[in-house]
Amino acid sequence: MLNFTPSLIIPELYMALLLVALFVQTVTNSIKDRTDWLAYASLGGVVVAALSMSQSGMMFYDSYQIDGLSQFFKLVIALGLAICVLNSLRNTSLGKTPRADYFFFMFMSAFGLMLLASTVELFTIYISLELASYSLYILLPLRNDNPRAVEGAIKYALFGAVATAIGLFGISYIIAGQHTTYLHELATMNWTFAEQPMALIGLGLFALAFLYKLALFPFHFWAPDVYQGASNETAAFAATLPKVGAIVILVRLMGLDPGVEMKIVLAVFATLSMTLGNILALRQTDIKRLLAYSSVAHAGFVVMGLVAGGAYGLAAASYYALVYVVMNLTIFWVITRLADDGRDIQLHDLKGMHHSTPLLAFVLAVAAFGLVGLPPTGGFTGKLFLLNAAWGEGFYLLVIIAAINTAIAIFYYLNMVRHAYTMDQTTPSVVPSSVIGASVALALALGVLYLGLMPQGLFDLLLQASGALLL
């Protein structure tokens, strides 16, 4: 049955209304640059998503599922979008691009990710992914006609096209092997290589489209150029929310309990991703390229939870998705404030921050400690959940490699803090600041600490939601 119940999809309907309003703006010349209202509208989206957390049900011929997992990820997407909008309202890199056009595609991409959080049918998942991706392809090159932005966007689009084509090819193998595209039916079927080799290969190919979004090795080549080429504000969006969409689908796919063969392949990719990402990040002086390579390493950590599987492993991966979004948006907020003219920030630009802007230096330090995984930040707690999950399932070598990689990451993350606190610039820079900007920065830093100190309530909710996937 169609089962269309509007009260179950209020976050999506709210987002659709905002898109209609933005579309009207894009075709009305006199109001194309009046986008201040989006700050309140996007914060309203967070409230709506939070109030919808308890909703549950099936819609659209059982292809759209409202459950604890979908509502959690919609809240994460709404929260991330609100921070990205606040960060982008003063974007100085748009050139002649009308602001309404820029935000229209940002909201359209987030809308596609919200749909992705609830879709439980393979073709519907594919369409939602494309809706989110095509908007991002348009968003990335919007940076004062910067050739690097165009180059990064072209690479992202071309690699993305190949990844989604392979994913679509994987669907054909799954249909041939299991004769259905609905996840709740696929969950009842055999996924061992011995019994269903074609279906398992198809599942791996389908998952590849999302591993590409996650920038897991060896699907990570787009990340450094896209991060560096895009404007700081756009990079903050591209570095966080699409990965949330990828993680929610990967969690649902691993809820099918695929055979040990697929887990071993993912464990190998996770190991290489953590190691390669961290080693390459050591050499970077451009902060955005550094964060791009570190995101490759973080993708390896997320996959640890997927490899572990079970309710605990999937909950750990979901929790780390939230932590990762908050930590990255925090450090991108600092970068954007430092680069008031839209330039790319280098390591030496961090010198003297403790004098010129002590609050931002503190926020940078909290974000860096979180990304390393030091207590009492959310990064520490999130990694602890992931390591516990992998250790509990017997992936001892993977846990040891993850611990070694955390030690490697300490060098380049704390190197940023060292530049901010122990070095001074010859000519001290002046960093413009506002009460709102400082308040948001402080709130983000407190969020990173809160997720480290008070994780249990949220993690219990995710345990329950993940357990429901495995029934």
Secondary structure, DSSP 8 states (H G I E B T S, - for coil): -----GGGGHHHHHHHHHHHHHHHHHT-GGGTT--THHHHHHHHHHHHHHHTTT--EEETTTTEEE-HHHHHHHHHHHHHHHHHHHHHTT----TT--HHHHHHHHHHHHHHHHHHHHB-BHHHHHHHHHHHHHHHHHHTT-STT-HHHHHHHHHHHHHHHHHHHHHHHHHHHHHHHHS--BHHHHTTS---TTT-HHHHHHHHHHHHHHHHHHT-TTS-THHHHHHHHS-HHHHHHHTTHHHHHHHHHHHHHHTT---HHHHHHHHHHHHHHHHHHHHHHTT--BHHHHHHHHHHHHHHHHHHHHHH-HHHHHHHHHHHHHHHHHHHHHHHHHHHHH-TT----BGGGGTTHHHH-HHHHHHHHHHHHHHHT-TTSHHHHHHHHHHHHHHHTT-HHHHHHHHHHHHHHHHHHHHHHHHHHH---SS-------HHHHHHHHHHHHHHHHHHHS-HHHHHHHHHHHHHHT-
